[in-house]
């Protein structure tokens, strides 16, 4: 069973909860309803990894345990907070960067493929100290709002350094 609740705060956080399962297609469809079509497949992969981690590794696929998701769109930024009922894990710090030295070493060796994918897809990945909750963020605008405004409203004399 899947439950969806809409909260009434300044930021419209929707909530979704489901029993631990690997049948995630309809759940991910719900989470991506408001996302731009061009980004959905990439986000589907990232959310699939995060939800599988929660259901399989966090909750051990125990159907009596639930995975909860809060999600919101704030301007051009999308947020997902995924929490399981497991005991958590120690978050490795080596997942963000892929070695660029041409070595044959497996860049996901220290953190696992799923965690590596999360760091490649999302702009921000933050874990709770317990390790059973992850906050994922994806921005859909290349530039901050102020820079977009400056480029649209500035004169030719104005210079914007991007570095």
C-alpha positions as CSV (number, residue, x, y, z in Angstrom):
1,X,0.0,0.0,0.0
2,X,1.2,3.5,-0.9
3,X,0.1,6.5,1.0
4,X,0.5,10.1,-0.2
5,X,-0.1,13.1,2.1
6,X,0.3,16.8,1.2
7,X,1.4,19.1,4.0
8,X,0.4,22.7,4.2
9,X,3.5,24.8,5.0
10,X,5.3,27.5,2.9
11,X,7.2,24.8,1.0
12,X,4.8,22.2,-0.2
13,X,6.3,19.0,1.1
14,X,4.4,15.9,-0.1
15,X,4.9,12.7,1.7
16,X,4.8,9.1,0.5
17,X,5.1,5.9,2.5
18,X,5.3,2.3,1.3
19,X,6.0,-1.2,2.7
20,X,9.5,-2.4,1.8
21,X,9.4,-3.7,-1.7
22,X,11.6,-3.7,-4.9
23,X,8.5,-3.0,-7.1
24,X,9.3,0.8,-7.2
25,X,8.1,1.8,-10.7
26,X,4.8,3.4,-9.6
27,X,6.4,5.0,-6.6
28,X,9.1,6.6,-8.7
29,X,6.5,7.8,-11.2
30,X,4.8,9.6,-8.4
31,X,8.0,11.1,-7.2
32,X,8.9,12.4,-10.6
33,X,5.5,13.8,-11.7
34,X,6.7,17.4,-11.4
35,X,10.2,16.9,-12.7
36,X,11.2,18.1,-16.2
37,X,10.7,15.3,-18.7
38,X,14.3,15.7,-20.0
39,X,15.7,14.8,-16.5
40,X,13.3,12.0,-15.6
41,X,15.3,9.0,-16.7
42,X,18.5,10.1,-14.9
43,X,16.5,10.9,-11.8
44,X,14.7,7.6,-12.0
45,X,18.0,5.8,-11.8
46,X,19.1,7.9,-8.8
47,X,15.8,7.5,-6.9
48,X,15.7,3.8,-7.7
49,X,19.2,3.4,-6.1
50,X,18.2,5.4,-3.0
51,X,14.8,3.5,-2.6
52,X,16.4,0.1,-3.1
53,X,19.0,1.0,-0.5
54,X,16.3,1.9,1.9
55,X,14.0,-1.1,1.3
56,X,16.7,-3.8,0.8
57,X,19.6,-2.7,2.9
58,X,17.9,-0.6,5.5
59,X,14.7,-2.5,6.0
60,X,15.9,-6.0,4.8
61,X,12.8,-6.2,2.6
62,X,10.7,-6.7,5.7
63,X,7.1,-5.9,4.6
64,X,6.2,-4.7,8.1
65,X,8.8,-1.9,7.8
66,X,8.1,1.1,5.7
67,X,10.2,3.5,3.6
68,X,9.0,7.1,3.8
69,X,9.7,9.9,1.3
70,X,9.2,13.6,1.6
71,X,9.5,15.5,-1.6
72,X,9.2,19.1,-2.7
73,X,10.0,21.6,-5.4
74,X,11.4,24.9,-4.4
75,X,11.8,27.3,-7.3
76,X,14.0,25.3,-9.7
77,X,15.3,22.8,-7.1
78,X,13.8,19.4,-6.3
79,X,14.3,17.7,-2.9
80,X,13.7,14.2,-1.8
81,X,14.2,12.9,1.8
82,X,14.2,9.1,2.0
83,X,14.1,7.4,5.4
84,X,14.0,3.7,6.3
85,X,13.4,2.0,9.6
86,X,16.7,0.2,9.7
87,X,19.6,0.7,12.0
88,X,21.6,2.8,9.5
89,X,25.1,2.5,8.4
90,X,28.4,4.3,8.5
91,X,28.6,6.7,5.5
92,X,31.8,6.4,3.5
93,X,33.4,9.7,2.3
94,X,35.0,8.3,-0.9
95,X,31.9,8.1,-3.0
96,X,31.9,11.6,-4.6
97,X,34.8,11.5,-7.0
98,X,35.7,9.1,-9.7
99,X,39.4,8.5,-10.1
100,X,40.7,10.2,-13.2
101,X,44.2,8.7,-13.2
102,X,43.4,6.0,-15.8
103,X,43.9,3.2,-13.2
104,X,42.0,0.0,-13.4
105,X,40.8,0.3,-9.8
106,X,37.1,0.1,-9.2
107,X,36.0,3.6,-8.2
108,X,33.0,2.3,-6.4
109,X,35.0,-0.2,-4.3
110,X,34.9,1.8,-1.1
111,X,31.3,2.9,-1.2
112,X,29.2,0.7,-3.5
113,X,27.8,1.3,-6.9
114,X,24.5,2.7,-5.7
115,X,26.0,5.4,-3.4
116,X,28.4,6.4,-6.2
117,X,25.5,6.8,-8.6
118,X,23.7,9.0,-6.1
119,X,26.7,11.4,-5.9
120,X,26.9,11.5,-9.7
121,X,23.2,12.2,-10.3
122,X,22.2,14.6,-7.5
123,X,23.7,18.0,-6.8
124,X,23.6,17.4,-3.0
125,X,23.6,14.1,-1.1
126,X,23.4,14.3,2.7
127,X,23.0,11.5,5.2
128,X,21.6,11.7,8.7
129,X,24.2,10.9,11.4
130,X,22.5,7.6,12.0
131,X,22.7,6.7,8.3
132,X,19.0,5.7,7.8
133,X,17.9,9.0,6.1
134,X,19.3,10.6,2.9
135,X,18.5,14.1,1.6
136,X,18.8,14.4,-2.2
137,X,18.8,17.7,-4.1
138,X,18.7,18.3,-7.9
139,X,18.8,21.8,-9.4
140,X,17.3,22.3,-12.9
141,X,18.7,25.7,-13.6
142,X,22.3,26.1,-14.6
143,X,22.7,29.5,-12.9
144,X,21.5,30.9,-9.7
145,X,18.5,33.2,-10.0
146,X,20.5,36.4,-9.4
147,X,23.0,35.5,-12.2
148,X,20.1,34.8,-14.6
149,X,18.6,38.2,-13.7
150,X,21.9,40.0,-14.0
151,X,22.4,38.5,-17.5
152,X,18.9,39.4,-18.6
153,X,18.9,43.0,-17.2
154,X,22.6,44.0,-17.3
155,X,24.0,46.3,-19.9
156,X,26.8,45.6,-22.3
157,X,29.2,47.5,-20.0
158,X,28.5,45.0,-17.2
159,X,30.8,42.1,-16.8
160,X,30.0,38.9,-15.1
161,X,33.0,36.7,-14.2
162,X,32.1,33.0,-13.9
163,X,34.9,31.0,-12.6
